[in-house]
Amino acid sequence: MAVDHNCSNCGGGCTDRHTPSQMNEEIKAGPYLLIAGVLVILISAIIKYLL
């Protein structure tokens, strides 16, 4: 998703370039990323155990 660049925000650091809706989207994705990471570890452990 392309966002217009506002040069006045560049001095504020990386978090200053995100809108509140973008921050909420990133926060909502957190649990899914954590579950996906755990599943990858579990599946790889099961495959290693079976082979």
C-alpha positions in Angstrom: 0.0 0.0 0.0 1.6 3.3 -1.1 1.5 6.2 1.2 2.3 9.8 0.3 5.7 10.8 1.7 5.6 13.8 4.0 9.1 15.2 4.6 8.1 16.9 7.8 7.7 13.5 9.4 11.3 12.3 8.5 12.8 13.9 11.6 10.5 11.9 13.9 11.9 8.5 13.2 10.3 5.4 11.7 7.2 5.3 13.9 6.3 8.9 12.9 5.7 7.7 9.3 2.9 5.3 10.2 -0.7 6.5 10.5 -2.8 5.2 13.4 -4.6 2.8 11.0 -1.3 1.3 9.8 -0.2 0.9 13.4 -3.4 -0.9 14.2 -3.0 -3.3 11.2 0.5 -4.2 12.4 -0.7 -4.8 15.9 -3.5 -7.0 14.7 -1.1 -9.1 12.7 1.1 -9.9 15.7 -0.8 -12.9 17.1 -1.1 -14.5 13.7 2.6 -14.2 13.1 3.3 -15.7 16.5 1.0 -18.7 15.9 2.6 -19.2 12.4 6.1 -19.2 14.0 5.0 -21.8 16.6 3.4 -23.9 13.9 6.6 -23.9 11.8 8.7 -25.0 14.8 6.2 -27.7 15.7 5.9 -29.0 12.2 9.7 -29.0 11.7 10.2 -30.9 15.0 7.6 -33.5 14.0 9.2 -34.0 10.6 12.6 -34.3 12.2 11.2 -36.9 14.7 9.5 -38.9 12.0 12.5 -39.0 9.7 
